[in-house]
Amino acid sequence: MKLYYYAHTGHKNGLDRLKKAMALLKKLNEKGLDTMLLVNDFRAGLVAQEFGISESVTIETVQDIDAIANLEDAVIFDSPENHRGRLEKYCTEFKRVFRMAQSCDDRSEYGEVMLRLDCIKEDEHCIDGVIVDDCYREKLPKEDRTLFFLGDSDPDKTILSHRTLFEGKEVELLLGNYFYVKYEDTLAKIFAQLHEPEEYQHLIRTSKRVITASLQTAWEAAVSGAETTYILTYPLEKCIENKLSLLQVNTVDGFTENIYKQGVFSNIFDCHDITQKTEIIASKITNML
């Protein structure tokens, strides 16, 4: 049996799903499972190598998983794409199907196991938890740095549109993997320092303050113990809002000066009591196979 994990990524939607996939695949590999990452974007496969996953296969859409996987295999997929009836087919043919919830009210449709932030009690078709690489739980000394990470892509040059928010603020920018060529030349005039995408994990783990419009980065920064501000670029669902609140993440509606108004961080909470370790999530998946 092989387990295939499909993560939908791209220039317009970034790499949040890939980062979740990396965290979970590493733990599944440690448990001896034969896995393969599937991506719909070649660049995502290259970034995966930086996170420790050496091999991946590029497919066009979620509808092409069955062109790779065999009947005795298992599948995990994290995608907002229209599966056009393929989900029912996958649940009928594959040994086991796991699907990452795309919203708080997303539920199992054909018996697939849902991976969600939270589950209804005694739901045998659900595994809950915030999926982040367990390296973020290993606390490192914090540098007195305010790090801004918009996300892995900025197709509309959002940062440039809000340059006055960052100029003269001694904010350091972590570049995204999909940023336009030569865009960084302009950004260098706005921020105190620019950091390459390859520094991502180290900077998230060692920065005292992290400001981001990436939900996955907000989870990772909060778990690592940073004072985290999440910029809302779309309405926040209740299950996400509740979890962010428990992790003491400051949420700000859009790009305003409020991104610098930190919430009250007690720094006494134990994130292990709030977020289930990816190790445990991987164990539950393994036990279902």
DRENDOSE-350354 format. One line per field, with one value per residue: residue in one letter; x, y, z of N, C-alpha, C in turn. Coordinates in steps of 0.05 Angstrom, whole numbers, padded with zeros to 5 digits. Layout:
type (A / ...)
n.px (X / ...)
n.py (Y / ...)
n.pz (Z / ...)
ca.px (X / ...)
ca.py (Y / ...)
ca.pz (Z / ...)
c.px (X / ...)
c.py (Y / ...)
c.pz (Z / ...)
This chain:
type (M / K / L / Y / Y / Y / A / H / T / G / H / K / N / G / L / D / R / L / K / K / A / M / A / L / L / K / K / L / N / E / K / G / L / D / T / M / L / L / V / N / D / F / R / A / G / L / V / A / Q / E / F / G / I / S / E / S / V / T / I / E / T / V / Q / D / I / D / A / I / A / N / L / E / D / A / V / I / F / D / S / P / E / N / H / R / G / R / L / E / K / Y / C / T / E / F / K / R / V / F / R / M / A / Q / S / C / D / D / R / S / E / Y / G / E / V / M / L / R / L / D / C / I / K / E / D / E / H / C / I / D / G / V / I / V / D / D / C / Y / R / E / K / L / P / K / E / D / R / T / L / F / F / L / G / D / S / D / P / D / K / T / I / L / S / H / R / T / L / F / E / G / K / E / V / E / L / L / L / G / N / Y / F / Y / V / K / Y / E / D / T / L / A / K / I / F / A / Q / L / H / E / P / E / E / Y / Q / H / L / I / R / T / S / K / R / V / I / T / A / S / L / Q / T / A / W / E / A / A / V / S / G / A / E / T / T / Y / I / L / T / Y / P / L / E / K / C / I / E / N / K / L / S / L / L / Q / V / N / T / V / D / G / F / T / E / N / I / Y / K / Q / G / V / F / S / N / I / F / D / C / H / D / I / T / Q / K / T / E / I / I / A / S / K / I / T / N / M / L)
n.px (00017 / 00009 / 00011 / -00019 / -00012 / -00045 / -00035 / -00063 / -00036 / -00005 / 00010 / -00029 / -00055 / -00017 / 00026 / 00006 / -00023 / 00015 / 00053 / 00025 / 00020 / 00074 / 00088 / 00054 / 00067 / 00121 / 00117 / 00085 / 00119 / 00159 / 00133 / 00137 / 00106 / 00095 / 00099 / 00075 / 00081 / 00034 / 00028 / 00001 / 00031 / 00093 / 00133 / 00119 / 00135 / 00191 / 00198 / 00181 / 00224 / 00259 / 00235 / 00244 / 00221 / 00236 / 00217 / 00165 / 00104 / 00076 / 00011 / -00049 / -00101 / -00145 / -00176 / -00144 / -00119 / -00130 / -00103 / -00053 / -00053 / -00066 / -00115 / -00108 / -00086 / -00081 / -00108 / -00097 / -00124 / -00120 / -00155 / -00191 / -00216 / -00265 / -00286 / -00317 / -00349 / -00309 / -00295 / -00332 / -00321 / -00267 / -00273 / -00300 / -00265 / -00211 / -00168 / -00171 / -00195 / -00176 / -00196 / -00180 / -00213 / -00246 / -00274 / -00308 / -00357 / -00353 / -00365 / -00360 / -00374 / -00379 / -00363 / -00310 / -00253 / -00250 / -00204 / -00199 / -00204 / -00233 / -00274 / -00339 / -00360 / -00347 / -00346 / -00331 / -00310 / -00274 / -00216 / -00184 / -00147 / -00094 / -00051 / 00015 / 00085 / 00122 / 00170 / 00162 / 00143 / 00186 / 00218 / 00257 / 00309 / 00285 / 00293 / 00295 / 00256 / 00211 / 00175 / 00149 / 00107 / 00073 / 00051 / 00061 / 00054 / 00042 / 00006 / -00023 / 00009 / 00002 / 00032 / 00061 / 00019 / 00007 / 00051 / 00063 / 00050 / 00093 / 00141 / 00196 / 00187 / 00220 / 00211 / 00220 / 00221 / 00198 / 00207 / 00163 / 00155 / 00133 / 00139 / 00144 / 00195 / 00248 / 00214 / 00230 / 00270 / 00244 / 00217 / 00259 / 00269 / 00231 / 00228 / 00264 / 00298 / 00307 / 00289 / 00305 / 00262 / 00280 / 00295 / 00252 / 00230 / 00267 / 00264 / 00210 / 00210 / 00245 / 00233 / 00210 / 00163 / 00111 / 00078 / 00027 / -00009 / -00021 / -00055 / -00034 / 00018 / 00007 / -00012 / 00035 / 00072 / 00048 / 00046 / 00101 / 00111 / 00114 / 00094 / 00038 / 00006 / -00050 / -00070 / -00132 / -00158 / -00203 / -00270 / -00272 / -00280 / -00319 / -00298 / -00244 / -00233 / -00242 / -00200 / -00155 / -00160 / -00154 / -00100 / -00079 / -00073 / -00070 / -00119 / -00130 / -00169 / -00157 / -00107 / -00083 / -00060 / -00068 / -00043 / 00003 / -00012 / -00007 / -00037 / -00055 / -00007 / 00002 / 00039 / 00040 / 00011 / 00002 / 00014 / 00007 / -00037 / -00076 / -00069 / -00067 / -00013 / 00022 / 00044 / 00008 / -00037 / -00018 / -00011 / -00064 / -00083 / -00051 / -00069 / -00118 / -00110)
n.py (-00024 / 00045 / 00112 / 00169 / 00238 / 00295 / 00362 / 00424 / 00479 / 00541 / 00600 / 00638 / 00622 / 00608 / 00571 / 00546 / 00498 / 00462 / 00466 / 00444 / 00392 / 00377 / 00375 / 00333 / 00290 / 00279 / 00257 / 00212 / 00184 / 00172 / 00133 / 00091 / 00088 / 00083 / 00137 / 00188 / 00252 / 00293 / 00346 / 00404 / 00440 / 00454 / 00485 / 00481 / 00430 / 00436 / 00470 / 00435 / 00401 / 00432 / 00430 / 00379 / 00336 / 00295 / 00275 / 00284 / 00284 / 00315 / 00333 / 00351 / 00366 / 00354 / 00314 / 00279 / 00242 / 00188 / 00171 / 00161 / 00134 / 00067 / 00014 / -00010 / 00029 / 00088 / 00154 / 00222 / 00286 / 00356 / 00406 / 00458 / 00449 / 00431 / 00367 / 00339 / 00291 / 00254 / 00244 / 00209 / 00164 / 00155 / 00143 / 00095 / 00062 / 00065 / 00043 / 00075 / 00140 / 00206 / 00271 / 00340 / 00388 / 00444 / 00485 / 00508 / 00483 / 00439 / 00372 / 00300 / 00266 / 00218 / 00178 / 00187 / 00203 / 00260 / 00313 / 00360 / 00425 / 00419 / 00368 / 00336 / 00304 / 00235 / 00224 / 00181 / 00189 / 00230 / 00269 / 00312 / 00374 / 00423 / 00427 / 00430 / 00432 / 00394 / 00417 / 00470 / 00469 / 00462 / 00504 / 00560 / 00609 / 00677 / 00729 / 00800 / 00819 / 00844 / 00810 / 00808 / 00770 / 00764 / 00723 / 00667 / 00687 / 00746 / 00769 / 00815 / 00855 / 00873 / 00888 / 00932 / 00968 / 00982 / 01007 / 01050 / 01034 / 01005 / 01031 / 01060 / 01033 / 00994 / 00941 / 00874 / 00837 / 00775 / 00743 / 00716 / 00652 / 00657 / 00708 / 00764 / 00769 / 00814 / 00845 / 00847 / 00885 / 00934 / 00926 / 00925 / 00978 / 00992 / 00960 / 00944 / 00901 / 00847 / 00778 / 00714 / 00663 / 00612 / 00616 / 00610 / 00573 / 00578 / 00633 / 00641 / 00612 / 00639 / 00693 / 00747 / 00775 / 00765 / 00782 / 00768 / 00748 / 00698 / 00641 / 00591 / 00604 / 00637 / 00598 / 00568 / 00606 / 00622 / 00573 / 00568 / 00605 / 00660 / 00729 / 00738 / 00766 / 00763 / 00782 / 00795 / 00778 / 00760 / 00742 / 00715 / 00648 / 00616 / 00570 / 00575 / 00625 / 00615 / 00579 / 00610 / 00649 / 00620 / 00608 / 00656 / 00692 / 00754 / 00784 / 00823 / 00866 / 00872 / 00915 / 00959 / 01009 / 00982 / 00933 / 00935 / 00939 / 00902 / 00845 / 00822 / 00783 / 00728 / 00688 / 00641 / 00599 / 00530 / 00505 / 00453 / 00435 / 00456 / 00450 / 00393 / 00348 / 00338 / 00289 / 00256 / 00261 / 00237 / 00185 / 00169 / 00169 / 00128 / 00084 / 00077 / 00054)
n.pz (00000 / -00015 / 00006 / -00018 / -00020 / -00036 / -00048 / -00060 / -00091 / -00111 / -00152 / -00140 / -00094 / -00056 / -00009 / 00036 / 00042 / 00026 / 00067 / 00110 / 00090 / 00088 / 00143 / 00161 / 00127 / 00140 / 00191 / 00181 / 00148 / 00184 / 00213 / 00181 / 00135 / 00065 / 00025 / -00020 / -00046 / -00080 / -00124 / -00156 / -00181 / -00204 / -00179 / -00125 / -00114 / -00114 / -00070 / -00030 / -00025 / 00004 / 00053 / 00068 / 00040 / -00010 / -00059 / -00108 / -00146 / -00202 / -00217 / -00254 / -00232 / -00175 / -00195 / -00221 / -00188 / -00188 / -00232 / -00217 / -00166 / -00141 / -00131 / -00080 / -00050 / -00006 / 00004 / 00016 / 00012 / 00001 / -00019 / -00053 / -00100 / -00149 / -00147 / -00182 / -00178 / -00169 / -00116 / -00092 / -00124 / -00109 / -00055 / -00059 / -00087 / -00068 / -00013 / 00034 / 00045 / 00061 / 00076 / 00076 / 00113 / 00083 / 00103 / 00163 / 00167 / 00134 / 00118 / 00121 / 00061 / 00032 / 00067 / 00074 / 00115 / 00154 / 00163 / 00209 / 00244 / 00291 / 00318 / 00318 / 00377 / 00384 / 00330 / 00282 / 00233 / 00232 / 00246 / 00290 / 00299 / 00298 / 00245 / 00245 / 00234 / 00280 / 00295 / 00308 / 00359 / 00390 / 00428 / 00413 / 00428 / 00426 / 00380 / 00382 / 00341 / 00291 / 00248 / 00183 / 00144 / 00088 / 00056 / 00012 / -00039 / -00077 / -00118 / -00131 / -00115 / -00061 / -00017 / -00035 / -00043 / 00008 / 00029 / 00063 / 00113 / 00130 / 00122 / 00154 / 00202 / 00221 / 00208 / 00188 / 00127 / 00105 / 00048 / -00003 / -00037 / -00087 / -00105 / -00149 / -00199 / -00188 / -00157 / -00105 / -00105 / -00102 / -00054 / -00018 / -00008 / 00026 / 00073 / 00134 / 00130 / 00085 / 00078 / 00053 / 00024 / 00038 / 00091 / 00122 / 00164 / 00206 / 00217 / 00232 / 00279 / 00311 / 00316 / 00355 / 00347 / 00300 / 00242 / 00198 / 00138 / 00127 / 00145 / 00159 / 00173 / 00217 / 00254 / 00261 / 00280 / 00328 / 00357 / 00363 / 00400 / 00389 / 00390 / 00358 / 00302 / 00261 / 00199 / 00173 / 00112 / 00092 / 00113 / 00179 / 00199 / 00250 / 00278 / 00267 / 00288 / 00343 / 00355 / 00343 / 00381 / 00429 / 00423 / 00431 / 00389 / 00358 / 00321 / 00263 / 00224 / 00161 / 00127 / 00168 / 00215 / 00261 / 00259 / 00288 / 00339 / 00391 / 00422 / 00488 / 00513 / 00550 / 00554 / 00584 / 00571 / 00552 / 00491 / 00477 / 00502 / 00473 / 00418 / 00381 / 00375 / 00314 / 00309 / 00337 / 00306 / 00259 / 00278 / 00287 / 00235 / 00213 / 00243 / 00222 / 00173)
ca.px (00000 / 00022 / -00007 / -00014 / -00022 / -00048 / -00038 / -00068 / -00021 / -00002 / 00018 / -00051 / -00064 / 00006 / 00036 / -00004 / -00031 / 00039 / 00066 / 00011 / 00028 / 00102 / 00087 / 00041 / 00082 / 00145 / 00109 / 00075 / 00143 / 00172 / 00118 / 00142 / 00088 / 00106 / 00082 / 00083 / 00068 / 00024 / 00023 / -00009 / 00049 / 00121 / 00148 / 00113 / 00152 / 00217 / 00197 / 00178 / 00251 / 00271 / 00222 / 00251 / 00207 / 00253 / 00203 / 00137 / 00094 / 00059 / -00013 / -00063 / -00122 / -00153 / -00190 / -00124 / -00106 / -00133 / -00084 / -00028 / -00057 / -00078 / -00138 / -00100 / -00073 / -00096 / -00106 / -00103 / -00123 / -00126 / -00160 / -00217 / -00224 / -00289 / -00277 / -00335 / -00357 / -00287 / -00293 / -00347 / -00306 / -00244 / -00282 / -00308 / -00243 / -00186 / -00169 / -00181 / -00192 / -00176 / -00199 / -00176 / -00237 / -00241 / -00289 / -00317 / -00381 / -00347 / -00369 / -00355 / -00395 / -00381 / -00349 / -00281 / -00245 / -00244 / -00184 / -00212 / -00194 / -00247 / -00293 / -00361 / -00353 / -00353 / -00348 / -00309 / -00300 / -00261 / -00192 / -00181 / -00121 / -00079 / -00028 / 00040 / 00109 / 00128 / 00194 / 00153 / 00138 / 00212 / 00223 / 00284 / 00311 / 00273 / 00307 / 00277 / 00251 / 00184 / 00177 / 00125 / 00105 / 00047 / 00045 / 00080 / 00050 / 00031 / 00001 / -00034 / 00028 / -00011 / 00051 / 00067 / -00004 / 00006 / 00079 / 00066 / 00048 / 00118 / 00164 / 00205 / 00177 / 00240 / 00199 / 00235 / 00203 / 00205 / 00197 / 00148 / 00167 / 00121 / 00141 / 00153 / 00223 / 00255 / 00196 / 00245 / 00285 / 00226 / 00211 / 00283 / 00269 / 00209 / 00232 / 00290 / 00314 / 00293 / 00299 / 00298 / 00242 / 00293 / 00299 / 00225 / 00226 / 00284 / 00255 / 00185 / 00215 / 00263 / 00224 / 00193 / 00137 / 00105 / 00054 / 00023 / -00036 / -00023 / -00065 / -00015 / 00041 / -00003 / -00012 / 00063 / 00085 / 00035 / 00056 / 00129 / 00113 / 00117 / 00071 / 00029 / -00017 / -00060 / -00085 / -00155 / -00163 / -00230 / -00285 / -00261 / -00300 / -00320 / -00279 / -00217 / -00232 / -00240 / -00174 / -00136 / -00163 / -00141 / -00071 / -00071 / -00066 / -00084 / -00130 / -00135 / -00185 / -00144 / -00081 / -00085 / -00039 / -00073 / -00026 / 00025 / -00023 / -00006 / -00056 / -00042 / 00005 / 00009 / 00063 / 00040 / -00005 / 00016 / 00001 / 00002 / -00064 / -00095 / -00065 / -00058 / 00012 / 00020 / 00051 / -00016 / -00054 / -00007 / -00017 / -00092 / -00085 / -00038 / -00086 / -00142 / -00103)
ca.py (00000 / 00071 / 00134 / 00193 / 00263 / 00316 / 00389 / 00443 / 00503 / 00557 / 00628 / 00655 / 00613 / 00604 / 00544 / 00538 / 00470 / 00446 / 00465 / 00424 / 00366 / 00370 / 00367 / 00307 / 00269 / 00271 / 00239 / 00187 / 00170 / 00161 / 00110 / 00069 / 00087 / 00090 / 00160 / 00204 / 00278 / 00301 / 00374 / 00413 / 00462 / 00445 / 00501 / 00470 / 00406 / 00445 / 00480 / 00412 / 00391 / 00448 / 00421 / 00351 / 00316 / 00296 / 00268 / 00291 / 00281 / 00337 / 00326 / 00376 / 00373 / 00333 / 00293 / 00262 / 00225 / 00159 / 00164 / 00154 / 00115 / 00041 / 00008 / -00017 / 00053 / 00107 / 00181 / 00246 / 00309 / 00382 / 00421 / 00470 / 00445 / 00415 / 00340 / 00330 / 00263 / 00237 / 00237 / 00184 / 00143 / 00150 / 00129 / 00068 / 00046 / 00065 / 00031 / 00095 / 00168 / 00227 / 00297 / 00363 / 00406 / 00470 / 00505 / 00498 / 00465 / 00417 / 00346 / 00276 / 00262 / 00190 / 00161 / 00195 / 00213 / 00288 / 00325 / 00386 / 00438 / 00407 / 00347 / 00330 / 00281 / 00207 / 00222 / 00163 / 00197 / 00256 / 00272 / 00340 / 00384 / 00442 / 00412 / 00445 / 00416 / 00394 / 00433 / 00495 / 00465 / 00463 / 00532 / 00571 / 00637 / 00696 / 00754 / 00823 / 00824 / 00844 / 00797 / 00808 / 00751 / 00767 / 00697 / 00659 / 00701 / 00773 / 00775 / 00842 / 00874 / 00884 / 00902 / 00958 / 00985 / 00990 / 01012 / 01070 / 01020 / 00991 / 01049 / 01072 / 01018 / 00974 / 00915 / 00857 / 00823 / 00748 / 00741 / 00692 / 00636 / 00664 / 00737 / 00771 / 00775 / 00842 / 00858 / 00851 / 00910 / 00955 / 00921 / 00931 / 01006 / 00996 / 00946 / 00947 / 00879 / 00826 / 00751 / 00696 / 00643 / 00589 / 00621 / 00611 / 00559 / 00590 / 00660 / 00638 / 00601 / 00656 / 00721 / 00753 / 00784 / 00757 / 00793 / 00752 / 00744 / 00669 / 00627 / 00570 / 00618 / 00645 / 00575 / 00561 / 00627 / 00621 / 00549 / 00572 / 00624 / 00687 / 00747 / 00735 / 00781 / 00752 / 00801 / 00782 / 00787 / 00750 / 00738 / 00693 / 00628 / 00614 / 00550 / 00586 / 00647 / 00604 / 00568 / 00632 / 00662 / 00602 / 00610 / 00684 / 00706 / 00779 / 00786 / 00851 / 00867 / 00887 / 00929 / 00984 / 01013 / 00963 / 00909 / 00939 / 00939 / 00874 / 00837 / 00815 / 00756 / 00719 / 00670 / 00620 / 00576 / 00507 / 00501 / 00425 / 00430 / 00469 / 00440 / 00365 / 00344 / 00325 / 00261 / 00242 / 00260 / 00217 / 00159 / 00163 / 00162 / 00102 / 00064 / 00072 / 00041)
ca.pz (00000 / -00016 / 00014 / -00034 / -00008 / -00056 / -00037 / -00081 / -00086 / -00135 / -00150 / -00130 / -00067 / -00038 / -00002 / 00063 / 00042 / 00024 / 00093 / 00126 / 00079 / 00097 / 00171 / 00165 / 00113 / 00154 / 00213 / 00169 / 00139 / 00208 / 00221 / 00162 / 00112 / 00038 / 00017 / -00044 / -00048 / -00106 / -00126 / -00183 / -00188 / -00203 / -00159 / -00099 / -00110 / -00107 / -00042 / -00013 / -00020 / 00025 / 00078 / 00075 / 00023 / -00034 / -00083 / -00112 / -00173 / -00210 / -00232 / -00261 / -00213 / -00156 / -00210 / -00233 / -00169 / -00195 / -00254 / -00203 / -00145 / -00146 / -00114 / -00053 / -00038 / 00010 / -00007 / 00032 / -00005 / 00013 / -00043 / -00056 / -00127 / -00154 / -00153 / -00203 / -00174 / -00164 / -00088 / -00088 / -00137 / -00093 / -00030 / -00066 / -00098 / -00052 / 00013 / 00053 / 00036 / 00081 / 00063 / 00093 / 00112 / 00071 / 00119 / 00189 / 00164 / 00115 / 00131 / 00105 / 00042 / 00023 / 00086 / 00077 / 00141 / 00152 / 00180 / 00216 / 00269 / 00313 / 00310 / 00336 / 00394 / 00375 / 00301 / 00274 / 00207 / 00236 / 00262 / 00293 / 00307 / 00281 / 00234 / 00241 / 00238 / 00308 / 00301 / 00319 / 00387 / 00403 / 00431 / 00409 / 00438 / 00408 / 00374 / 00383 / 00312 / 00281 / 00221 / 00167 / 00122 / 00076 / 00046 / -00008 / -00064 / -00076 / -00146 / -00135 / -00102 / -00038 / 00001 / -00046 / -00039 / 00036 / 00037 / 00084 / 00139 / 00137 / 00120 / 00179 / 00225 / 00228 / 00203 / 00169 / 00110 / 00095 / 00020 / -00010 / -00058 / -00113 / -00110 / -00176 / -00203 / -00185 / -00138 / -00081 / -00108 / -00092 / -00026 / -00003 / -00001 / 00045 / 00097 / 00146 / 00120 / 00070 / 00083 / 00031 / 00031 / 00050 / 00119 / 00133 / 00189 / 00227 / 00225 / 00247 / 00305 / 00328 / 00317 / 00378 / 00337 / 00273 / 00230 / 00174 / 00127 / 00122 / 00168 / 00167 / 00187 / 00243 / 00271 / 00266 / 00297 / 00354 / 00370 / 00370 / 00423 / 00380 / 00392 / 00331 / 00292 / 00237 / 00183 / 00160 / 00085 / 00085 / 00138 / 00195 / 00208 / 00280 / 00289 / 00265 / 00307 / 00369 / 00358 / 00344 / 00407 / 00449 / 00419 / 00437 / 00364 / 00354 / 00293 / 00254 / 00200 / 00139 / 00131 / 00182 / 00236 / 00283 / 00258 / 00307 / 00366 / 00400 / 00443 / 00514 / 00511 / 00577 / 00551 / 00604 / 00562 / 00540 / 00466 / 00475 / 00513 / 00455 / 00391 / 00381 / 00360 / 00288 / 00315 / 00345 / 00282 / 00241 / 00290 / 00282 / 00207 / 00210 / 00255 / 00205 / 00148)
c.px (00017 / 00002 / 00000 / -00027 / -00021 / -00053 / -00041 / -00054 / -00020 / 00004 / -00004 / -00059 / -00042 / 00011 / 00027 / -00010 / -00006 / 00053 / 00052 / 00019 / 00055 / 00102 / 00076 / 00057 / 00107 / 00139 / 00099 / 00099 / 00158 / 00159 / 00120 / 00124 / 00103 / 00088 / 00093 / 00067 / 00059 / 00019 / 00014 / 00009 / 00078 / 00138 / 00144 / 00130 / 00181 / 00219 / 00195 / 00205 / 00264 / 00259 / 00227 / 00237 / 00221 / 00239 / 00174 / 00129 / 00074 / 00035 / -00029 / -00083 / -00127 / -00166 / -00170 / -00110 / -00107 / -00116 / -00057 / -00032 / -00071 / -00100 / -00131 / -00088 / -00092 / -00090 / -00113 / -00104 / -00134 / -00130 / -00188 / -00230 / -00250 / -00280 / -00295 / -00341 / -00334 / -00285 / -00308 / -00333 / -00281 / -00251 / -00290 / -00285 / -00218 / -00190 / -00180 / -00176 / -00195 / -00178 / -00196 / -00201 / -00229 / -00256 / -00298 / -00341 / -00377 / -00349 / -00364 / -00380 / -00400 / -00366 / -00319 / -00277 / -00237 / -00222 / -00193 / -00198 / -00207 / -00267 / -00316 / -00354 / -00363 / -00358 / -00325 / -00297 / -00286 / -00237 / -00187 / -00153 / -00110 / -00054 / -00005 / 00063 / 00117 / 00154 / 00186 / 00146 / 00164 / 00221 / 00252 / 00285 / 00300 / 00291 / 00286 / 00272 / 00220 / 00185 / 00149 / 00126 / 00076 / 00036 / 00065 / 00076 / 00038 / 00025 / -00009 / -00015 / 00015 / 00008 / 00057 / 00044 / -00006 / 00034 / 00082 / 00063 / 00074 / 00142 / 00170 / 00197 / 00197 / 00228 / 00216 / 00216 / 00214 / 00191 / 00182 / 00160 / 00157 / 00123 / 00153 / 00183 / 00227 / 00236 / 00212 / 00262 / 00269 / 00221 / 00235 / 00283 / 00248 / 00216 / 00261 / 00309 / 00296 / 00306 / 00288 / 00278 / 00255 / 00297 / 00273 / 00223 / 00242 / 00273 / 00228 / 00190 / 00231 / 00255 / 00205 / 00165 / 00134 / 00078 / 00050 / -00006 / -00040 / -00033 / -00046 / 00008 / 00032 / -00003 / 00017 / 00077 / 00074 / 00045 / 00085 / 00133 / 00117 / 00091 / 00061 / 00004 / -00025 / -00078 / -00107 / -00159 / -00190 / -00244 / -00274 / -00283 / -00297 / -00300 / -00250 / -00213 / -00227 / -00211 / -00152 / -00136 / -00150 / -00111 / -00061 / -00061 / -00083 / -00094 / -00137 / -00149 / -00171 / -00118 / -00086 / -00062 / -00044 / -00056 / -00003 / 00015 / -00026 / -00027 / -00041 / -00033 / 00015 / 00034 / 00063 / 00024 / 00013 / 00001 / -00006 / -00026 / -00085 / -00093 / -00053 / -00033 / 00007 / 00027 / 00026 / -00035 / -00045 / -00012 / -00046 / -00097 / -00075 / -00056 / -00111 / -00136 / -00101)
c.py (00025 / 00092 / 00158 / 00217 / 00285 / 00343 / 00409 / 00469 / 00519 / 00586 / 00646 / 00647 / 00605 / 00575 / 00535 / 00508 / 00452 / 00444 / 00446 / 00396 / 00358 / 00360 / 00339 / 00284 / 00260 / 00252 / 00212 / 00170 / 00157 / 00136 / 00087 / 00068 / 00096 / 00113 / 00173 / 00230 / 00284 / 00331 / 00381 / 00436 / 00454 / 00459 / 00490 / 00446 / 00414 / 00455 / 00456 / 00400 / 00406 / 00441 / 00392 / 00329 / 00316 / 00290 / 00277 / 00286 / 00303 / 00327 / 00352 / 00385 / 00349 / 00309 / 00273 / 00243 / 00196 / 00152 / 00156 / 00132 / 00089 / 00035 / 00002 / 00006 / 00069 / 00135 / 00201 / 00269 / 00334 / 00401 / 00433 / 00464 / 00428 / 00387 / 00327 / 00299 / 00244 / 00228 / 00211 / 00160 / 00136 / 00134 / 00101 / 00051 / 00044 / 00053 / 00050 / 00122 / 00187 / 00253 / 00320 / 00381 / 00433 / 00492 / 00492 / 00479 / 00443 / 00391 / 00324 / 00271 / 00233 / 00171 / 00167 / 00206 / 00243 / 00296 / 00354 / 00399 / 00426 / 00387 / 00345 / 00304 / 00255 / 00206 / 00205 / 00170 / 00225 / 00254 / 00302 / 00348 / 00405 / 00429 / 00432 / 00426 / 00417 / 00409 / 00460 / 00493 / 00465 / 00492 / 00539 / 00600 / 00657 / 00720 / 00776 / 00833 / 00824 / 00834 / 00799 / 00788 / 00752 / 00739 / 00690 / 00673 / 00728 / 00783 / 00803 / 00863 / 00889 / 00899 / 00930 / 00978 / 00996 / 00997 / 01031 / 01057 / 01009 / 01009 / 01061 / 01057 / 00997 / 00945 / 00900 / 00840 / 00795 / 00745 / 00715 / 00678 / 00645 / 00694 / 00742 / 00776 / 00806 / 00858 / 00865 / 00876 / 00934 / 00951 / 00927 / 00960 / 01012 / 00984 / 00948 / 00925 / 00859 / 00799 / 00733 / 00674 / 00618 / 00592 / 00618 / 00598 / 00572 / 00617 / 00659 / 00629 / 00620 / 00685 / 00725 / 00761 / 00776 / 00768 / 00779 / 00753 / 00715 / 00655 / 00605 / 00582 / 00627 / 00622 / 00569 / 00581 / 00626 / 00596 / 00552 / 00592 / 00653 / 00703 / 00750 / 00752 / 00770 / 00773 / 00787 / 00794 / 00775 / 00744 / 00713 / 00674 / 00623 / 00593 / 00559 / 00608 / 00637 / 00593 / 00590 / 00646 / 00646 / 00604 / 00638 / 00699 / 00731 / 00780 / 00815 / 00850 / 00884 / 00901 / 00957 / 00986 / 00993 / 00938 / 00911 / 00940 / 00911 / 00869 / 00831 / 00787 / 00748 / 00702 / 00648 / 00596 / 00554 / 00500 / 00471 / 00418 / 00440 / 00457 / 00411 / 00362 / 00330 / 00295 / 00245 / 00240 / 00238 / 00189 / 00150 / 00155 / 00134 / 00080 / 00058 / 00058 / 00011)
c.pz (00000 / -00008 / -00003 / -00021 / -00029 / -00043 / -00059 / -00074 / -00112 / -00130 / -00137 / -00101 / -00048 / -00031 / 00026 / 00063 / 00040 / 00051 / 00112 / 00116 / 00088 / 00126 / 00175 / 00151 / 00128 / 00177 / 00203 / 00159 / 00162 / 00218 / 00201 / 00138 / 00087 / 00027 / -00008 / -00044 / -00077 / -00105 / -00154 / -00194 / -00184 / -00182 / -00131 / -00093 / -00102 / -00078 / -00023 / -00006 / 00002 / 00053 / 00084 / 00059 / -00004 / -00060 / -00084 / -00141 / -00179 / -00226 / -00237 / -00240 / -00194 / -00171 / -00223 / -00213 / -00177 / -00219 / -00242 / -00183 / -00155 / -00126 / -00085 / -00038 / -00022 / -00001 / 00014 / 00012 / 00008 / -00011 / -00043 / -00083 / -00128 / -00163 / -00175 / -00201 / -00168 / -00135 / -00082 / -00100 / -00120 / -00068 / -00035 / -00073 / -00081 / -00024 / 00034 / 00041 / 00060 / 00066 / 00083 / 00090 / 00101 / 00085 / 00145 / 00187 / 00144 / 00129 / 00111 / 00087 / 00035 / 00041 / 00088 / 00105 / 00138 / 00172 / 00184 / 00240 / 00293 / 00302 / 00329 / 00351 / 00382 / 00345 / 00291 / 00247 / 00209 / 00254 / 00265 / 00302 / 00288 / 00271 / 00229 / 00246 / 00268 / 00315 / 00314 / 00349 / 00403 / 00405 / 00428 / 00421 / 00417 / 00405 / 00373 / 00355 / 00307 / 00252 / 00208 / 00145 / 00112 / 00070 / 00025 / -00035 / -00059 / -00104 / -00151 / -00123 / -00079 / -00020 / -00009 / -00042 / -00011 / 00047 / 00060 / 00112 / 00149 / 00137 / 00147 / 00204 / 00235 / 00227 / 00183 / 00153 / 00102 / 00068 / 00016 / -00034 / -00086 / -00119 / -00137 / -00177 / -00203 / -00167 / -00112 / -00082 / -00097 / -00062 / -00008 / 00006 / 00020 / 00073 / 00108 / 00136 / 00105 / 00076 / 00061 / 00042 / 00045 / 00080 / 00135 / 00161 / 00211 / 00236 / 00240 / 00275 / 00323 / 00329 / 00340 / 00369 / 00307 / 00264 / 00203 / 00164 / 00119 / 00147 / 00178 / 00183 / 00215 / 00263 / 00280 / 00285 / 00325 / 00370 / 00379 / 00392 / 00415 / 00387 / 00364 / 00324 / 00264 / 00223 / 00168 / 00133 / 00075 / 00112 / 00153 / 00204 / 00238 / 00291 / 00288 / 00285 / 00335 / 00375 / 00360 / 00371 / 00429 / 00447 / 00423 / 00412 / 00362 / 00325 / 00287 / 00227 / 00179 / 00147 / 00142 / 00203 / 00259 / 00282 / 00278 / 00336 / 00376 / 00421 / 00468 / 00513 / 00539 / 00577 / 00573 / 00594 / 00551 / 00514 / 00462 / 00484 / 00493 / 00427 / 00393 / 00364 / 00334 / 00290 / 00321 / 00322 / 00263 / 00252 / 00285 / 00253 / 00202 / 00221 / 00239 / 00179 / 00150)
